[in-house]
């Protein structure tokens, strides 16, 4: 369930690079995965999660080595 204070929540399975400036970015690995966030690698095992809080709404580039669940949340 998503709070009523969240506008346009999005969730997708992807292995494509993403550029976004969302306030909250949620990543869930489905397989052993390397996720690069602004060129910094993070090594995730299956079912690991990573949450990014982006209060300044800076542009973030995310690269995936395998399919992951990618979600963004924006507050009203």
DSSP file (Angstrom, degrees, kcal/mol; ACC not computed):
  #  RESIDUE AA STRUCTURE BP1 BP2  ACC     N-H-->O    O-->H-N    N-H-->O    O-->H-N    TCO  KAPPA ALPHA  PHI   PSI    X-CA   Y-CA   Z-CA
    1    1 A X              0   0    0      0, 0.0     2,-0.4     0, 0.0     0, 0.0   0.000 360.0 360.0 360.0 139.2    0.0    0.0    0.0
    2    2 A X        -     0   0    0      4,-0.1     7,-0.0     1,-0.0     4,-0.0  -0.895 360.0-108.6-111.3 136.3    1.3    3.5   -0.9
    3    3 A X    >   -     0   0    0     -2,-0.4     3,-1.6     1,-0.1    -1,-0.0  -0.183  22.1-121.7 -58.5 150.9    0.6    6.5    1.2
    4    4 A X  T 3  S+     0   0    0      1,-0.3    -1,-0.1     3,-0.0    -2,-0.0   0.657 111.3  68.3 -67.2 -15.2   -1.9    9.1   -0.2
    5    5 A X  T 3  S+     0   0    0     70,-0.1    71,-2.6     2,-0.1     2,-0.5   0.494  83.0  90.1 -81.6  -3.6    1.0   11.6    0.1
    6    6 A X  E <   -A   75   0A   0     -3,-1.6     2,-0.4    69,-0.2     3,-0.3  -0.832  66.5-153.6 -98.0 127.0    2.9    9.8   -2.7
    7    7 A X  E     -A   74   0A   0     67,-3.5    67,-0.7    -2,-0.5    -2,-0.1  -0.860  66.3 -12.8-102.1 133.1    2.2   11.0   -6.2
    8    8 A X  E    S-     0   0A   0     -2,-0.4    -1,-0.2     1,-0.1     2,-0.1   0.890  72.6-159.8  50.6  59.1    2.6    8.7   -9.2
    9    9 A X  E     -     0   0A   0     -3,-0.3     2,-0.4    64,-0.1    64,-0.2  -0.454   9.2-162.9 -65.7 141.7    4.4    5.7   -7.7
   10   10 A X  E     +A   72   0A   0     62,-1.9    62,-2.0    -2,-0.1     2,-0.4  -0.986  14.7 175.9-130.5 139.8    6.2    3.7  -10.4
   11   11 A X  E     +A   71   0A   0     -2,-0.4     2,-0.3    60,-0.2    60,-0.2  -0.984  11.4 157.3-143.4 129.2    7.5    0.2  -10.3
   12   12 A X  E     -A   70   0A   0     58,-2.1    58,-3.2    -2,-0.4     2,-0.5  -0.992  40.9-119.4-149.2 155.2    9.0   -1.8  -13.2
   13   13 A X  E     +A   69   0A   0     -2,-0.3     2,-0.3    56,-0.2    56,-0.2  -0.864  51.4 156.0 -92.8 127.3   11.3   -4.7  -13.9
   14   14 A X  E     -A   68   0A   0     54,-2.7    54,-2.5    -2,-0.5    52,-0.1  -0.987  45.9-174.8-150.5 156.5   14.3   -3.5  -15.9
   15   15 A X        +     0   0    0     -2,-0.3    49,-0.4    52,-0.2     2,-0.3   0.130  64.9 107.3-129.2  11.7   17.9   -4.0  -16.9
   16   16 A X  S    S-     0   0    0      1,-0.1    49,-0.1    47,-0.1    50,-0.0  -0.631  81.5 -95.6 -90.5 148.7   18.1   -0.7  -18.9
   17   17 A X        -     0   0    0     -2,-0.3     2,-0.4    46,-0.1    46,-0.2  -0.311  42.6-153.8 -60.1 145.2   20.0    2.3  -17.6
   18   18 A X  E     -D   62   0B   0     44,-2.7    44,-3.1    -4,-0.1     2,-0.4  -0.967  15.1-167.5-126.7 140.2   17.8    4.8  -15.8
   19   19 A X  E     +D   61   0B   0     -2,-0.4     2,-0.3    42,-0.2    42,-0.2  -0.998  29.5 146.2-121.3 125.7   18.2    8.6  -15.3
   20   20 A X  E     -D   60   0B   0     40,-2.2    40,-3.0    -2,-0.4    -2,-0.0  -0.985  44.7-155.1-154.8 163.7   15.9   10.1  -12.7
   21   21 A X        +     0   0    0     -2,-0.3    38,-0.1    38,-0.2    40,-0.0  -0.094  44.3 149.5-130.1  33.1   15.7   12.8  -10.1
   22   22 A X        -     0   0    0      1,-0.1     3,-0.1    38,-0.1    52,-0.1  -0.263  53.8-125.2 -66.6 155.0   13.0   11.2   -7.9
   23   23 A X  S    S+     0   0    0     50,-0.5    31,-3.5     1,-0.2     2,-0.4   0.862  97.6  24.7 -70.0 -36.9   13.0   11.9   -4.2
   24   24 A X  E     -CB  53  73A   0     49,-1.6    49,-2.4    29,-0.2     2,-0.4  -0.996  67.8-171.8-134.0 129.1   13.1    8.2   -3.3
   25   25 A X  E     -CB  52  72A   0     27,-2.4    27,-2.9    -2,-0.4     2,-0.4  -0.982   6.3-163.9-121.2 128.8   14.4    5.4   -5.5
   26   26 A X  E     -CB  51  71A   0     45,-3.1    45,-2.9    -2,-0.4     2,-0.4  -0.949   5.3-173.9-116.2 131.1   13.9    1.7   -4.5
   27   27 A X  E     -CB  50  70A   0     23,-2.7    23,-2.6    -2,-0.4     2,-0.4  -0.989   4.1-175.9-126.8 132.2   16.0   -1.1   -6.1
   28   28 A X  E     -CB  49  69A   0     41,-2.2    41,-2.7    -2,-0.4     2,-0.3  -0.990  20.5-137.4-128.1 121.9   15.4   -4.8   -5.5
   29   29 A X  E     - B   0  68A   0     19,-2.5    18,-2.2    -2,-0.4    39,-0.2  -0.595  15.6-173.4 -81.1 138.6   17.7   -7.4   -7.1
   30   30 A X  S    S+     0   0    0     37,-1.1     2,-0.2    -2,-0.3    -1,-0.1   0.668  76.8   9.7 -97.1 -24.8   16.2  -10.5   -8.6
   31   31 A X  S    S-     0   0    0     36,-0.5     2,-0.3    14,-0.1    17,-0.2  -0.798 111.2 -56.4-139.3 177.4   19.6  -12.1   -9.3
   32   32 A X  S    S+     0   0    0     -2,-0.2     2,-0.3    14,-0.1    13,-0.2  -0.522  75.7 175.7 -61.3 125.8   23.2  -11.5   -8.3
   33   33 A X  E     -E   44   0B   0     11,-2.9    11,-3.2    -2,-0.3     2,-0.5  -0.968  38.2-145.7-143.1 146.4   23.6   -8.0   -9.7
   34   34 A X  E     -E   43   0B   0     -2,-0.3    31,-1.2     9,-0.2     2,-0.5  -0.981  22.0-169.2-110.6 124.1   26.0   -5.1   -9.9
   35   35 A X  E     -EF  42  64B   0      7,-2.8     7,-2.0    -2,-0.5     2,-0.6  -0.960   6.4-156.8-113.8 125.1   24.2   -1.7   -9.8
   36   36 A X  E     -EF  41  63B   0     27,-2.4    27,-2.4    -2,-0.5     2,-0.6  -0.900   5.9-169.5-103.2 124.0   26.2    1.4  -10.7
   37   37 A X  E >  S-EF  40  62B   0      3,-2.6     3,-1.8    -2,-0.6    25,-0.2  -0.950  81.0 -21.1-114.2 113.0   24.9    4.6   -9.2
   38   38 A X  T 3  S-     0   0    0     23,-2.8    -1,-0.2    -2,-0.6    24,-0.1   0.913 129.4 -52.7  48.9  46.7   26.7    7.6  -10.8
   39   39 A X  T 3  S+     0   0    0     22,-0.3     2,-0.6     1,-0.2    -1,-0.3   0.362 112.8 120.1  74.6  -1.5   29.5    5.2  -11.6
   40   40 A X  E <   -E   37   0B   0     -3,-1.8    -3,-2.6     2,-0.0    -1,-0.2  -0.847  60.0-134.6 -94.2 121.1   29.9    3.8   -8.0
   41   41 A X  E     -E   36   0B   0     -2,-0.6     2,-0.4    -5,-0.2    -5,-0.2  -0.492  19.2-170.2 -81.0 144.2   29.2    0.0   -8.0
   42   42 A X  E     -E   35   0B   0     -7,-2.0    -7,-2.8    -2,-0.2     2,-0.6  -1.000  15.0-144.3-128.4 129.4   27.1   -1.8   -5.5
   43   43 A X  E     -E   34   0B   0     -2,-0.4     2,-0.4    -9,-0.2    -9,-0.2  -0.850  21.5-174.7-100.9 117.2   27.1   -5.6   -5.4
   44   44 A X  E     -E   33   0B   0    -11,-3.2   -11,-2.9    -2,-0.6     2,-0.2  -0.909  14.8-147.8-117.0 139.3   23.7   -7.1   -4.6
   45   45 A X    >   -     0   0    0     -2,-0.4     3,-2.1   -13,-0.2   -16,-0.2  -0.501  52.6 -62.6 -89.0 167.4   22.8  -10.7   -4.0
   46   46 A X  T 3  S+     0   0    0      1,-0.3   -16,-0.2    -2,-0.2    -1,-0.2  -0.267 124.7  12.2 -53.4 135.4   19.3  -12.1   -5.0
   47   47 A X  T 3  S+     0   0    0    -18,-2.2    -1,-0.3     1,-0.3   -17,-0.1   0.496  91.9 137.8  73.1   8.3   16.5  -10.3   -3.0
   48   48 A X    <   -     0   0    0     -3,-2.1   -19,-2.5   -17,-0.2     2,-0.3  -0.449  38.7-151.7 -72.9 157.3   18.8   -7.6   -1.7
   49   49 A X  E     -C   28   0A   0    -21,-0.2     2,-0.4    -2,-0.1   -21,-0.2  -0.933  12.3-164.6-131.1 157.5   17.3   -4.1   -1.7
   50   50 A X  E     -C   27   0A   0    -23,-2.6   -23,-2.7    -2,-0.3     2,-0.4  -0.986   5.2-162.8-142.0 127.6   18.8   -0.6   -1.9
   51   51 A X  E     -C   26   0A   0     -2,-0.4     2,-0.5   -25,-0.2   -25,-0.2  -0.945   3.5-162.5-115.0 134.4   17.0    2.6   -1.1
   52   52 A X  E     -C   25   0A   0    -27,-2.9   -27,-2.4    -2,-0.4     2,-0.6  -0.970   4.1-158.2-118.4 122.1   18.2    6.0   -2.3
   53   53 A X  E     -C   24   0A   0     -2,-0.5     2,-0.4   -29,-0.2   -29,-0.2  -0.898  11.4-179.7 -99.5 122.7   17.0    9.2   -0.7
   54   54 A X    >   +     0   0    0    -31,-3.5     3,-1.6    -2,-0.6   -30,-0.1  -0.632  12.2 162.7-124.2  69.2   17.4   12.2   -3.0
   55   55 A X  T 3  S+     0   0    0     -2,-0.4    -1,-0.1     1,-0.3   -32,-0.1   0.820  78.1  51.6 -62.8 -32.4   16.1   15.2   -1.1
   56   56 A X  T 3  S-     0   0    0     -3,-0.1    -1,-0.3   -33,-0.1   -33,-0.1   0.504 105.7-130.2 -83.4  -3.0   17.9   17.7   -3.4
   57   57 A X    <   +     0   0    0     -3,-1.6    -2,-0.1     1,-0.2     2,-0.1   0.880  42.7 173.4  56.3  42.4   16.4   15.9   -6.4
   58   58 A X        -     0   0    0    -36,-0.1     2,-0.3     1,-0.1    -1,-0.2  -0.429  41.7 -94.5 -75.0 155.3   19.7   15.7   -8.2
   59   59 A X        -     0   0    0     -2,-0.1     2,-0.4   -38,-0.1   -38,-0.2  -0.585  45.2-165.9 -73.1 129.0   19.9   13.7  -11.5
   60   60 A X  E     -D   20   0B   0    -40,-3.0   -40,-2.2    -2,-0.3     2,-0.5  -0.966  10.3-152.1-121.3 131.9   21.0   10.1  -10.7
   61   61 A X  E     -D   19   0B   0     -2,-0.4   -23,-2.8   -42,-0.2     2,-0.4  -0.904  14.0-170.4-104.0 129.5   22.2    7.7  -13.3
   62   62 A X  E     -DF  18  37B   0    -44,-3.1   -44,-2.7    -2,-0.5     2,-0.4  -0.981   4.2-170.2-124.9 127.8   21.7    4.0  -12.6
   63   63 A X  E     - F   0  36B   0    -27,-2.4   -27,-2.4    -2,-0.4     2,-0.4  -0.953   7.9-156.7-117.9 137.7   23.1    1.1  -14.6
   64   64 A X  E     - F   0  35B   0     -2,-0.4   -29,-0.2   -49,-0.4     3,-0.1  -0.905  18.5-164.9-115.7 139.0   22.1   -2.6  -14.1
   65   65 A X  S    S+     0   0    0    -31,-1.2     2,-0.3    -2,-0.4    -1,-0.1   0.675  84.5  11.0 -89.5 -20.2   24.0   -5.8  -14.9
   66   66 A X  S    S-     0   0    0    -32,-0.2    -1,-0.1   -52,-0.1     2,-0.1  -0.881 102.6 -64.6-144.1 173.3   20.8   -7.9  -14.5
   67   67 A X        +     0   0    0     -2,-0.3   -37,-1.1    -3,-0.1   -36,-0.5  -0.408  56.8 170.8 -65.9 139.5   17.1   -7.4  -14.2
   68   68 A X  E     -AB  14  29A   0    -54,-2.5   -54,-2.7   -39,-0.2     2,-0.5  -0.945  40.6-103.5-140.3 159.7   15.9   -5.6  -11.1
   69   69 A X  E     -AB  13  28A   0    -41,-2.7   -41,-2.2    -2,-0.3     2,-0.5  -0.807  40.0-166.4 -83.0 128.9   12.7   -4.1   -9.7
   70   70 A X  E     +AB  12  27A   0    -58,-3.2   -58,-2.1    -2,-0.5     2,-0.4  -0.978  10.3 174.7-122.5 120.3   13.1   -0.3  -10.0
   71   71 A X  E     -AB  11  26A   0    -45,-2.9   -45,-3.1    -2,-0.5     2,-0.4  -0.964  13.2-164.9-130.3 145.8   10.7    1.9   -8.2
   72   72 A X  E     -AB  10  25A   0    -62,-2.0   -62,-1.9    -2,-0.4     2,-0.4  -0.979   2.8-165.9-128.1 144.5   10.4    5.7   -7.7
   73   73 A X  E     - B   0  24A   0    -49,-2.4   -49,-1.6    -2,-0.4   -50,-0.5  -0.990   2.0-171.3-128.5 136.6    8.3    7.6   -5.2
   74   74 A X  E     -A    7   0A   0    -67,-0.7   -67,-3.5    -2,-0.4     2,-0.2  -0.991  17.3-137.2-125.2 133.4    7.5   11.3   -5.2
   75   75 A X  E      A    6   0A   0     -2,-0.4   -69,-0.2   -69,-0.3   -70,-0.1  -0.601 360.0 360.0 -88.5 154.5    5.8   13.2   -2.4
   76   76 A X              0   0    0    -71,-2.6   -70,-0.1    -2,-0.2    -1,-0.1   0.486 360.0 360.0 -71.6 360.0    3.0   15.7   -3.1
